[in-house]
Amino acid sequence: MSATPVHGTWEPRPAARWEDAFLSGNGHHGALVFGDPDDDRTVVTHHTLVRPGEGDDRNRLPPRLADGLSDLQDRLLAGDPTAAEGFTDGRPLQWVQPFHPAFQVRLRRPDGHQDRDQDGYRRTVDFATGVTEATRADRTSRVFVSRADDVIVQHVTGPGLTLDVSLDHRLPGAPTGLGVGHGAVLTPEGALLSLRARYPGSDLACTGVTLVAVTGGRTALSPPGLHIEGARSVLLLTRVRRHTGELDVVAEGRALRDLLDGAPGTPYDDLLARHLPLHRTAYERVTLDLAADPDERALPGSELLDRPRSAALLERLFAAGRYHLLSSSGLFPPRLTGLWTGDWDTAWSGAFTNDANLNLQTASAAAAALPEVTEALAALIRRQLPDWRDNARAVFGARGVVAPAHSDGESGHSYHFSREYPLHLWTAGADWLLKPLVDHDDTRGEHDPHTAAALAEVALFYEDFLTRTDSEGRLVVVPSYSPENRPANASWGTVNAAMDLSAARHALRTAAAYHPEHADRWRALADRLPPHRINADGALAEWARPGLEDSYDHRHLSHLYGVWPLDEITPYDTPDLAAAAHRALELRGAENDSAHGHLHHALIAARLRDGERVTHALGQVLDGDFFHASLMSAHYPHRHVYNADAAHTLPAVLIEALVQSTPDRLVLLPAPLPAYPSGELRGIRTRFGASLDLTWTPDGATAVLRPTRTHRIDLWTSAGAEQLDLVAGEDRVLTTKAR
C-alpha cells in the first residue's frame, strides 16, 4: 500500500479499445499501447500528420472582405441585427486538415505460441518515466517515446520469443485510396521495416521506419514484415515522417542505427537513460497529495473511476493530466486529442481549437511549472504569425495580427467559418493565446523578445481596428463575436462582446508594459473602450451593447474572460463587477455537457472564491464517466468522443482552487474543496517570482515561499489581506488558522 500519491496507473487486462490504450509521447511522436502479449499493438502518431485538404486551395485562405468592412460597421451600429450574416465570400464551411494516426506496430505470437492464461497479467504506465509496460509470466514489453532522441522505443524480453513483426496501416477510418508501400530488409542487428502511405490525389505521404534489433534466435523476412524465432529480446526503434516525394528510408535507418552505437550499457537502458532527465525532471516539479486512502491508491484506474469522489482518483487524474499534457507538448502544444488518436475520423479534425479548448488545456503551464508546454505554444504562434498577419489584412484591412479559431498546425489562416460560426470575425484569439506566455514571463521576471514582438503586433491591429465610436465617444468593437454564442435577439456577429472588450484592453495594456516607448498611446486607446454592462438580471452581460439580450444556456463562458484567465475582474479590485460575474456564472447553463464547459466554469468559480461551485462543476465531470481507462478523457459524458480537454484542464482547476497569484498578489485557498480537507501541493510557480509549497488541514494551512526576486505583494487568506515583503533567496513561511 502506498503512503504517497501514485504517479502512474495500471490495469489487469490489455486494452480492447484504442481509447483505453496507455499513452506515451514526447510532443512530436506519440504511442498508444494496447499491451496484449499475443498481439502487441502500438499505434504510432505524430503532430504533423494531417490529411491534405480536398477542393480549392483558395478556400484555405482568409476571405478578402476588408473593402466591405466599413459598410458592415455602419449597418451594425445603425441597429441591423443580421448585418454580419452577409459578411462572407460565400464559401461553404471548410474544416482544417484532419489529424490522423500513422500505423500500428504489431508483434503477433503465431498460433501454438500464444498463452491464453491471463493470470499474472498487468499493464502499467509510469508517469515519472513515460514508460508503459505489459507483463505476463516471463514476458515483458516496454514502450516509451524518447524526449532526447525523438524515437518510439519498444523492448520485448522473454525466453524463446517467437513473433511476427509488421507495420500495419489498417486502422479505423483509413481511406481506401491510400497508396501503401511496404519495405523489409535484413540488417546485421535484425531488420529494417518501412511503411509508406501516400494520401489520395496528393504528392504528400507519411512514411514510418522501424529498426528491429534482435538478440538471439533466428530472423527471416516474412513479407510485409519479418518472423523471429527463439529470441531473448527484441528492440524496436520507430520514427515517422510526413513528406513529399519519397523518403530516404536507408538514411532514416542509418540514423536509427546510430542510436545503438557507442552506448556503455544495453541499448534500451541507454536510450532510457538519455530520456529520463528531460521527462522526469519536468513531470516531478509539481505534485499533489490529497491524503487519500492507501488501499484506494493501489486500485487499477478503471476501478478508481467507479469511485468518482475518491481522493485517490483525483490525485491520479491530477498526475495523469500533467503527464499527458507534458507528453503531448513539444513541436506543438496539445490538439483536441492531445497527441493521440487511433482513428482517421478524428472529431473536429483533431484541430488546435483556440476559442476555449487549447486555452483550457494549457491553463496550468505557468503555475504547474511546465515551461515545455509554454514553449510548444510559443513555437506554434511564432510559426503562424505570418498567417495571422494575412488574417488582419484580408478581413479587417489592418496591420498587426488576428489569430484563427481553428488550426491544423500547418496553417494559421482564418478559413473555418460559417453563418452560425462567424469565427473570422473573432478578434480576441491572439490575446488569449499569448496569455500563457505572458504568465510565464511573470514567473521568470523577464520579457521574452518573441512574446514582446507578438504583443506589439496585436496592439498595432487594435490601433487600426478600433476606429468607430458610440454616442458617448467611447470606442466600439465592431464587428464583434462571443464564441460560440449569439444574443437572444440578434445574430452572431454583433457589437461589443464582453470578451472582445476585455481582450482589447488587456492586449493594449500588456503590450504597453512590454514596450514603454509606445505605452502612452496604447494605454490611452485601452482607456477609451467602454466598460462592461450589468444586465437586468444583475449579471455581467455577454454583450456590453445596450439592447442585446443574453443567451444563458451555453457551454462557452466567453464573456467571463475578464475573470479567467485575465485579472480584470476580481473580488479584490472590482468587487461589484465580480458580483455581477458571479451572477452570470449562476445563470449559465451547461448546454450539451461538454467537458470543457464544466471545467471552464470551475476555473471561473475558483477565481470568484466559490468552492461549492468548483466542486459541483468538477463533480459533473467526475460523475459523468468522462475518463477512459487510459485516464485520457472524452468530450461528452459516458466516454463519448475522445478528447483531451478534461484530462489536461483538471490540474489547472485544482491549482486555482488552492493557490492563485498575479505579479502583485498571492491568494491562499481561495476556493477550498470541502471533500478534500487535507493535502499538500508542492512546486507551484507564482507570477511574482517565487515557488510555493502549500500544506493544509482542517486546522489551517502553511505555505513556504521561495522568492527569486525582492518584491512586495498583497497576501489574501480567509482572514483578509496584508502586505508581504519578499526578499530574493530568503524563504518565507506563512501560516493561517481555519475560521
C-alpha positions in Angstrom: 0.0 0.0 0.0 1.3 3.5 -1.0 1.8 6.1 1.7 2.3 8.7 -1.1 0.3 9.5 -4.2 0.6 7.1 -7.1 2.5 8.5 -10.1 1.1 6.1 -12.7 -1.8 3.8 -13.4 -2.4 0.2 -14.1 -4.9 -2.3 -15.5 -5.3 -6.1 -15.0 -6.0 -6.7 -18.7 -4.9 -5.5 -22.1 -6.8 -2.6 -23.8 -9.6 -3.8 -26.0 -10.2 -0.3 -27.5 -7.6 2.2 -28.6 -9.2 4.8 -26.3 -8.1 2.6 -23.4 -4.6 2.2 -24.6 -1.9 3.7 -22.4 -0.2 6.7 -23.8 3.4 7.9 -24.2 4.7 10.9 -26.1 7.4 13.5 -26.5 5.5 16.3 -28.1 6.5 15.1 -31.6 5.8 11.3 -31.7 3.0 9.6 -29.8 2.3 6.0 -29.0 -1.0 4.2 -27.9 0.0 0.9 -26.3 -2.6 -1.9 -26.1 -0.4 -4.3 -24.1 -1.7 -7.6 -25.4 1.1 -10.2 -25.2 -0.3 -12.2 -28.1 -1.0 -9.3 -30.4 1.2 -6.5 -29.1 -0.1 -3.4 -30.9 1.3 0.1 -30.6 -0.4 2.8 -32.7 2.1 5.5 -33.9 1.1 9.2 -34.2 3.0 12.4 -35.0 1.9 16.0 -34.5 2.5 16.8 -38.2 0.1 14.1 -39.6 -2.8 15.9 -41.1 -4.6 14.7 -44.2 -4.3 17.2 -47.0 -7.5 19.1 -47.6 -9.6 18.5 -50.7 -11.0 21.1 -53.0 -10.0 24.6 -53.9 -6.8 25.8 -52.0 -8.3 29.3 -52.1 -10.8 28.2 -49.6 -7.9 27.7 -47.1 -7.0 31.4 -47.2 -8.7 34.1 -45.2 -11.6 35.8 -47.0 -10.8 39.1 -48.6 -13.5 41.2 -47.0 -11.8 44.4 -45.9 -13.3 46.5 -48.6 -16.8 45.8 -47.2 -15.9 46.3 -43.5 -16.9 49.9 -43.3 -20.4 49.2 -44.7 -20.8 46.3 -42.2 -19.8 48.5 -39.3 -22.3 51.2 -40.4 -25.1 48.7 -40.6 -24.3 47.1 -37.2 -24.0 50.4 -35.5 -27.3 51.5 -37.1 -29.0 48.6 -35.4 -29.2 46.0 -38.1 -29.1 42.7 -36.1 -28.3 40.4 -39.0 -25.8 42.6 -41.0 -22.9 40.3 -40.3 -24.6 37.3 -41.9 -23.7 38.5 -45.3 -20.1 39.4 -44.4 -18.6 36.4 -46.3 -17.2 35.5 -49.7 -19.9 32.8 -50.0 -17.7 29.8 -49.4 -19.0 26.7 -47.6 -17.8 25.7 -44.2 -14.3 24.4 -44.6 -12.7 22.3 -41.8 -9.0 22.4 -41.2 -6.9 19.4 -42.3 -7.8 16.4 -40.0 -5.2 14.8 -37.7 -4.8 11.1 -38.2 -2.7 8.2 -36.9 0.2 6.7 -38.9 0.0 3.0 -38.5 0.4 0.3 -35.8 3.5 -1.7 -35.0 2.3 -5.3 -34.5 4.1 -8.1 -32.7 2.0 -11.2 -33.1 2.7 -14.6 -31.5 1.9 -17.3 -34.1 -0.7 -19.9 -33.2 0.8 -22.5 -30.9 2.9 -19.9 -29.2 0.0 -18.0 -27.6 -0.8 -18.2 -23.9 -4.4 -17.6 -23.1 -3.8 -17.7 -19.4 -4.3 -14.1 -18.2 -3.1 -14.9 -14.6 -0.3 -12.6 -13.5 -1.0 -10.1 -16.3 -0.5 -6.4 -15.6 -0.1 -3.3 -17.7 1.2 -0.1 -16.3 2.2 3.4 -17.3 4.8 5.2 -15.1 4.1 9.0 -15.4 7.5 9.9 -14.0 9.3 8.0 -16.8 6.8 7.8 -19.6 7.3 4.0 -19.8 4.3 1.8 -20.5 4.8 -1.9 -19.5 2.9 -5.1 -20.0 3.9 -8.2 -18.3 2.6 -11.8 -18.2 4.5 -14.8 -16.9 8.1 -14.3 -18.0 7.4 -11.9 -21.0 7.7 -8.1 -20.7 7.0 -5.4 -23.3 8.0 -1.8 -22.5 7.3 1.3 -24.7 8.4 4.9 -24.3 8.8 7.9 -26.6 12.2 9.5 -26.1 12.4 13.2 -25.5 16.2 13.1 -26.1 16.3 11.1 -29.3 12.8 11.6 -30.8 12.1 8.0 -31.3 9.5 5.4 -30.2 11.3 2.7 -28.2 9.8 -0.8 -27.7 11.6 -3.5 -25.9 10.3 -7.1 -25.6 12.1 -9.6 -23.4 11.4 -13.2 -22.5 12.7 -16.7 -23.2 12.3 -18.1 -26.7 10.4 -15.2 -28.2 8.6 -16.2 -31.4 7.0 -13.2 -33.1 5.7 -12.0 -36.4 6.6 -8.3 -36.7 4.9 -5.9 -39.1 3.8 -2.3 -39.7 0.1 -2.2 -40.3 -1.7 0.8 -41.8 -5.2 -0.8 -41.3 -6.7 1.5 -38.7 -10.3 2.6 -38.4 -11.3 5.2 -41.0 -8.2 4.8 -43.1 -9.0 6.0 -46.6 -9.3 3.2 -49.2 -7.3 5.3 -51.7 -4.1 5.3 -49.6 -1.1 4.4 -51.7 0.6 1.9 -49.4 4.0 0.5 -49.9 5.9 -1.8 -47.6 9.7 -2.4 -47.3 11.6 -5.0 -45.4 15.3 -5.8 -45.4 17.5 -7.9 -43.1 20.3 -6.0 -41.4 23.2 -7.1 -39.1 21.1 -6.3 -36.0 17.9 -7.8 -37.3 15.8 -5.9 -39.9 14.6 -2.6 -41.2 10.9 -2.2 -41.9 9.2 0.7 -43.6 5.6 1.6 -44.5 4.7 4.5 -46.8 1.1 5.7 -47.1 0.5 8.3 -49.8 -2.6 10.4 -49.5 -5.2 10.0 -52.2 -4.6 12.5 -55.0 -1.6 14.1 -53.4 2.2 14.0 -53.6 2.3 14.1 -49.8 2.8 10.9 -47.8 3.8 9.7 -44.4 6.5 7.1 -44.0 7.3 5.1 -40.9 10.7 3.4 -40.4 11.3 0.8 -37.7 14.7 -0.7 -36.9 14.3 -4.1 -35.3 17.3 -5.3 -33.3 17.1 -9.0 -32.2 19.2 -10.7 -29.6 19.4 -14.5 -30.0 17.3 -16.7 -32.1 16.7 -16.5 -35.9 15.2 -13.7 -38.0 13.8 -14.2 -41.5 11.8 -12.0 -43.8 8.1 -12.7 -43.9 6.6 -10.1 -46.2 5.4 -7.5 -45.5 7.3 -7.9 -42.2 9.6 -10.5 -40.5 9.5 -13.6 -38.5 11.5 -14.0 -35.3 12.1 -17.4 -33.6 13.7 -18.1 -30.2 15.0 -14.6 -29.4 15.8 -13.4 -25.9 14.9 -9.8 -26.7 13.6 -7.6 -29.5 14.2 -3.9 -29.6 12.3 -1.7 -32.0 13.0 1.9 -32.8 10.3 3.8 -34.8 10.1 7.2 -36.4 7.5 8.6 -38.8 7.9 11.5 -41.3 5.4 13.4 -43.4 7.0 14.4 -46.7 6.6 15.0 -50.4 8.0 12.5 -52.9 9.9 9.6 -51.4 11.6 9.4 -48.1 15.2 8.1 -48.0 14.5 5.0 -45.9 18.1 4.0 -45.9 19.2 7.3 -44.4 16.4 7.0 -41.8 17.5 3.5 -40.9 21.1 4.7 -40.6 20.0 7.4 -38.2 18.1 4.9 -36.1 21.1 2.5 -36.1 23.4 5.4 -34.8 21.3 5.5 -31.7 22.5 2.0 -30.8 26.2 2.7 -31.3 28.7 3.5 -28.6 26.4 3.0 -25.6 28.1 1.8 -22.4 25.1 -0.3 -21.3 22.4 -2.2 -23.1 20.8 -0.2 -25.9 17.4 0.0 -24.2 18.9 1.2 -20.9 21.0 3.8 -22.6 18.1 5.1 -24.6 16.0 5.3 -21.4 18.9 7.0 -19.5 19.1 9.8 -22.1 15.3 10.3 -22.0 14.7 10.3 -18.2 16.4 13.6 -17.2 14.2 15.5 -19.7 10.9 13.9 -18.9 11.2 13.0 -15.2 12.6 16.4 -14.2 9.6 18.2 -15.8 7.0 15.8 -14.5 8.2 15.9 -10.9 8.3 19.6 -10.5 4.8 19.8 -9.1 3.0 17.1 -7.0 -0.4 16.9 -5.3 -1.2 14.8 -2.2 -4.8 14.7 -1.0 -4.2 12.2 1.9 -6.0 9.5 0.0 -6.7 6.0 1.4 -3.7 3.8 0.6 -6.0 0.9 -0.4 -7.7 3.1 -3.0 -4.3 4.3 -4.3 -3.5 0.6 -5.0 -6.5 0.1 -7.3 -6.3 0.0 -11.1 -7.5 3.1 -12.8 -10.7 1.6 -14.1 -11.8 0.6 -10.6 -10.9 4.1 -9.2 -13.1 5.6 -11.9 -16.0 3.8 -10.3 -15.3 5.8 -7.2 -15.7 9.4 -8.6 -15.4 11.2 -5.3 -12.3 9.3 -4.2 -9.3 11.4 -3.2 -7.1 8.7 -4.8 -8.9 9.2 -8.1 -8.4 13.0 -8.0 -4.7 12.6 -7.2 -4.2 10.2 -10.1 -6.1 12.4 -12.5 -4.0 15.4 -11.5 -0.9 13.3 -12.1 -2.2 11.9 -15.3 -3.2 15.3 -16.6 0.3 16.7 -16.0 1.8 13.6 -17.6 -0.4 13.7 -20.7 0.0 17.5 -21.1 3.8 17.2 -20.9 3.8 14.2 -23.3 1.7 15.9 -25.9 3.7 19.2 -25.9 6.9 19.8 -28.0 6.7 20.5 -31.7 3.1 21.8 -31.0 1.0 22.1 -27.8 -1.8 19.6 -27.4 -4.5 19.1 -30.0 -8.1 18.4 -29.2 -6.9 14.8 -28.8 -3.6 15.7 -27.3 -1.1 13.9 -29.4 -3.0 10.7 -29.9 -5.8 9.1 -32.0 -6.4 5.5 -33.2 -8.9 6.6 -35.8 -8.6 8.6 -39.0 -12.1 10.1 -38.4 -10.9 12.4 -35.6 -13.7 14.6 -34.2 -13.5 18.2 -35.2 -10.4 17.4 -37.2 -8.3 16.9 -34.1 -7.6 20.6 -34.5 -6.0 23.2 -32.3 -9.2 25.0 -31.3 -8.3 28.4 -29.9 -11.6 29.8 -28.6 -11.5 27.7 -25.4 -10.0 24.2 -25.9 -6.3 24.7 -26.4 -6.6 27.7 -23.9 -8.0 25.5 -21.2 -5.6 22.6 -21.8 -2.6 24.9 -21.4 -4.1 26.8 -18.4 -1.8 25.2 -15.9 1.5 25.6 -17.8 2.9 28.6 -15.8 1.7 27.7 -12.3 2.4 24.0 -12.7 6.0 24.6 -13.8 5.7 23.2 -17.3 7.7 25.6 -19.5 7.8 22.8 -22.0 4.1 23.4 -22.7 4.6 27.2 -22.9 7.5 26.8 -25.3 5.4 24.5 -27.5 2.6 27.0 -27.6 5.1 29.8 -28.3 6.6 27.8 -31.2 3.2 27.3 -32.8 2.5 31.0 -32.5 5.8 32.1 -34.0 5.4 29.8 -37.0 1.9 31.1 -37.7 2.4 34.8 -37.2 2.8 35.4 -41.0 -0.7 33.8 -41.5 -2.1 35.9 -38.6 -0.9 39.0 -40.5 -2.8 37.8 -43.6 -6.0 37.4 -41.5 -5.7 41.0 -40.2 -5.2 42.4 -43.7 -7.7 40.3 -45.6 -10.6 40.5 -43.2 -10.1 43.8 -41.5 -7.7 45.8 -43.7 -5.4 46.3 -40.7 -1.8 45.9 -39.7 -0.8 43.5 -37.0 -2.2 40.1 -36.3 -5.5 38.2 -35.8 -5.4 34.6 -34.7 -7.7 31.9 -36.1 -10.2 30.0 -34.1 -9.1 26.7 -35.6 -5.7 25.5 -36.9 -4.3 22.2 -38.1 -0.8 23.3 -37.2 0.3 23.9 -40.8 -1.8 27.0 -41.4 -2.8 29.9 -39.2 -5.2 31.3 -41.7 -8.8 32.0 -40.7 -10.9 29.9 -43.1 -13.1 27.9 -40.8 -16.2 29.9 -40.5 -19.9 29.9 -41.4 -23.1 31.8 -40.8 -23.7 30.1 -37.5 -20.0 30.3 -36.5 -18.6 33.6 -37.9 -15.2 32.8 -36.4 -13.4 35.0 -39.0 -14.9 38.0 -37.0 -13.4 37.0 -33.7 -10.5 39.3 -32.7 -9.7 38.1 -29.2 -7.8 35.0 -30.1 -4.3 36.4 -30.2 -4.6 37.8 -26.7 -5.9 34.5 -25.2 -3.1 32.5 -26.9 -0.4 34.9 -25.7 -1.7 35.0 -22.1 0.2 31.8 -21.0 3.4 33.3 -22.5 2.9 36.5 -20.5 2.2 34.5 -17.4 5.4 32.5 -18.0 7.4 35.8 -18.3 5.9 36.9 -15.0 7.2 33.8 -13.2 10.7 34.4 -14.6 10.6 38.2 -14.2 11.9 38.7 -17.8 10.2 39.7 -21.1 10.8 37.2 -23.9 11.6 39.2 -27.0 9.4 36.9 -29.2 6.4 37.5 -26.9 7.1 41.2 -26.8 7.2 41.3 -30.6 3.9 39.4 -30.9 2.2 41.6 -28.4 3.3 44.7 -30.4 1.6 43.3 -33.5 -1.6 42.7 -31.6 -1.6 46.3 -30.4 -1.0 47.5 -34.0 -4.1 45.6 -35.0 -6.2 47.3 -32.4 -4.8 50.7 -33.4 -6.1 50.2 -36.9 -9.3 48.3 -36.0 -10.6 50.4 -33.1 -11.8 53.5 -35.1 -15.5 53.6 -34.5 -17.1 55.3 -31.5 -20.5 55.4 -29.8 -22.6 58.4 -28.9 -20.5 59.0 -25.8 -17.2 59.0 -27.7 -16.3 55.5 -26.5 -14.5 53.2 -28.9 -16.6 50.3 -30.3 -15.6 46.8 -31.2 -17.5 46.2 -34.4 -17.9 43.6 -35.7 -17.7 41.6 -32.5 -18.3 37.9 -31.7 -18.6 36.0 -28.5 -17.6 32.3 -29.1 -19.7 30.4 -29.8 -22.9 32.1 -28.7 -25.3 34.7 -30.0 -27.6 37.2 -28.4 -31.2 36.0 -27.9 -32.5 38.8 -30.1 -29.8 39.2 -32.7 -27.4 37.3 -35.0 -23.9 36.0 -34.2 -21.9 39.0 -35.4 -22.7 42.0 -33.2 -21.1 44.9 -31.3 -19.0 45.0 -28.1 -18.9 41.4 -27.0 -17.6 41.4 -23.4 -14.7 39.0 -24.4 -13.6 41.3 -27.2 -13.6 44.3 -24.9 -11.6 42.5 -22.2 -9.1 41.1 -24.7 -8.6 44.5 -26.4 -8.0 46.3 -23.1 -5.6 43.5 -21.9 -3.7 43.3 -25.1 -3.1 47.0 -25.3 -2.1 47.4 -21.7 0.2 44.3 -21.8 1.8 45.5 -25.0 2.4 48.9 -23.3 4.1 47.2 -20.3 6.4 45.4 -22.7 7.0 48.5 -24.9 7.4 51.7 -22.8 8.1 53.7 -25.9 4.5 53.1 -27.0 2.9 52.8 -23.6 1.1 56.2 -23.5 -0.5 55.7 -26.9 -1.7 52.1 -26.3 -2.9 52.8 -22.7 -4.9 55.8 -24.0 -6.5 53.6 -26.6 -7.4 50.9 -24.0 -8.9 53.6 -21.7 -11.3 54.7 -24.4 -13.0 51.3 -24.6 -16.4 51.1 -22.9 -17.0 49.4 -19.5 -18.8 46.1 -19.1 -22.5 46.2 -18.8 -24.6 44.7 -16.0 -28.0 43.5 -17.3 -31.4 43.5 -15.7 -30.7 40.1 -14.0 -27.8 41.7 -12.2 -25.3 39.7 -14.3 -22.4 40.8 -16.3 -23.8 40.9 -19.9 -22.2 38.9 -22.6 -22.6 42.0 -24.9 -22.0 45.4 -23.5 -24.1 47.0 -26.3 -27.4 48.1 -24.7 -30.4 46.1 -26.2 -28.5 42.9 -26.8 -30.1 40.2 -24.7 -28.2 37.3 -23.1 -28.5 33.6 -24.1 -27.7 31.8 -20.9 -27.7 28.1 -21.8 -24.4 27.7 -23.5 -21.2 25.6 -23.0 -18.9 28.6 -23.6 -18.3 31.3 -21.0 -16.5 33.7 -23.3 -18.0 36.8 -21.6 -16.2 35.9 -18.3 -12.8 36.1 -19.9 -12.1 39.1 -17.7 -12.4 36.9 -14.6 -10.4 34.0 -16.0 -7.8 33.9 -17.4 -7.4 37.6 -17.0 -7.3 39.5 -13.7 -9.5 42.4 -15.0 -12.5 41.4 -12.8 -11.6 40.2 -9.2 -13.2 40.1 -5.8 -10.3 42.2 -4.5 -10.1 45.0 -7.1 -13.5 45.2 -8.7 -16.0 43.6 -6.2 -19.1 45.0 -7.9 -18.1 43.6 -11.3 -17.1 40.3 -9.6 -20.5 40.0 -8.0 -22.1 40.6 -11.5 -19.7 38.0 -13.0 -20.7 35.5 -10.3 -24.4 36.1 -11.1 -23.6 35.5 -14.7 -22.0 32.2 -13.7 -25.0 31.2 -11.7 -27.3 31.8 -14.7 -25.1 29.9 -17.1 -26.4 26.5 -18.3 -24.3 23.6 -19.3 -25.9 23.2 -22.8 -24.6 19.9 -24.1 -22.5 18.8 -21.1 -19.1 19.4 -22.8 -16.2 18.7 -20.6 -14.6 22.0 -21.5 -17.7 23.9 -20.4 -17.8 22.3 -17.0 -14.1 22.9 -16.2 -14.1 26.4 -17.7 -17.0 27.0 -15.3 -14.9 25.6 -12.4 -11.9 27.8 -13.3 -14.0 31.0 -13.2 -15.7 29.9 -10.0 -12.3 29.4 -8.4 -11.3 33.0 -9.3 -14.6 34.2 -7.7 -13.8 32.3 -4.5 -16.8 29.9 -4.9 -15.5 26.5 -3.7 -19.0 24.9 -3.8 -19.5 25.8 -7.4 -16.0 24.5 -8.2 -16.9 21.2 -6.5 -20.2 21.0 -8.4 -18.6 21.7 -11.8 -15.8 19.2 -11.1 -18.3 16.7 -9.9 -20.2 16.9 -13.3 -17.1 15.6 -14.9 -16.1 13.0 -12.3 -19.6 11.7 -12.0 -20.3 11.8 -15.8 -18.0 9.0 -16.9 -15.7 11.2 -18.9 -12.5 9.3 -18.4 -11.2 6.2 -20.3 -9.1 3.5 -18.5 -6.1 5.3 -20.1 -7.1 8.3 -17.9 -7.4 10.3 -21.1 -10.8 12.0 -21.3 -13.8 12.3 -23.5 -15.7 15.4 -24.7 -19.1 14.2 -23.6 -20.4 12.0 -20.8 -20.2 8.2 -21.0 -16.8 8.4 -22.7 -18.2 9.7 -25.9 -15.7 11.3 -28.3 -12.0 11.0 -27.3 -10.8 14.5 -26.3 -8.0 15.9 -24.0 -9.9 18.9 -22.6 -10.8 17.4 -19.3 -7.6 15.5 -18.8 -5.4 18.5 -19.4 -7.5 21.1 -17.7 -8.2 19.3 -14.4 -4.8 20.1 -12.9 -5.4 23.8 -13.5 -8.8 23.6 -11.7 -7.3 22.1 -8.6 -4.4 24.6 -8.6 -6.7 27.6 -9.0 -8.9 26.3 -6.1 -5.8 26.1 -3.9 -3.4 28.9 -5.0 -3.8 32.0 -7.2 -1.2 34.6 -8.0 -0.7 37.8 -10.0 2.5 39.8 -10.2 1.5 41.6 -7.0 -0.9 39.3 -5.2 -1.0 35.8 -3.6 -4.3 34.1 -2.6 -4.1 31.0 -0.5 -7.0 28.6 -0.5 -9.4 30.9 -2.4 -11.9 28.1 -3.2 -11.1 25.1 -0.9 -12.9 21.9 -1.7 -14.7 20.5 1.4 -14.3 16.9 0.2 -10.5 17.2 0.5 -9.9 18.8 3.9 -6.2 17.9 4.0 -3.4 17.8 1.4 -0.1 19.1 0.1 0.6 20.9 -3.2 4.3 21.3 -3.9 6.3 23.2 -6.6 3.8 25.8 -7.7 5.3 28.8 -9.6 3.8 32.2 -8.8 3.7 35.2 -11.1 5.7 37.3 -8.6 8.8 35.0 -9.0 8.5 32.6 -6.1 7.9 28.8 -5.9 5.4 27.7 -3.3 4.6 24.6 -1.3 1.2 24.5 0.4 0.0 22.2 3.1 -3.5 22.4 4.5 -5.6 20.6 7.2 -8.9 21.3 8.8 -7.0 23.4 11.4 -5.3 25.7 8.9 -2.6 26.0 6.2 1.1 26.5 5.9 2.8 27.9 2.8 6.5 28.0 2.1 7.5 30.7 -0.4 11.0 30.7 -2.0 11.3 34.0 -3.8 13.7 34.6 -6.6 13.3 38.4 -6.6 12.6 41.0 -4.0 9.1 42.3 -4.1 6.1 43.5 -2.1 2.8 41.6 -2.6 -0.6 41.5 -1.1 -1.4 38.3 0.7 -5.0 37.2 0.8 -6.3 34.5 3.1 -9.6 33.7 4.7 -8.6 36.2 7.4 -8.3 39.1 4.9 -5.4 40.9 3.3 -2.0 42.0 4.4 1.1 43.3 2.7 4.1 40.9 2.5 7.7 41.9 1.7 9.7 39.1 0.0 13.4 39.1 -0.3 15.2 37.2 -3.1 16.8 34.0 -1.7 15.1 34.2 1.7 12.4 31.5 2.3 9.2 32.8 3.9 6.8 30.6 5.9 3.2 31.7 6.1 0.6 30.1 8.4 -3.1 30.6 8.6 -5.7 29.3 11.0 -9.1 27.8 10.0 -12.0 30.1 10.5 
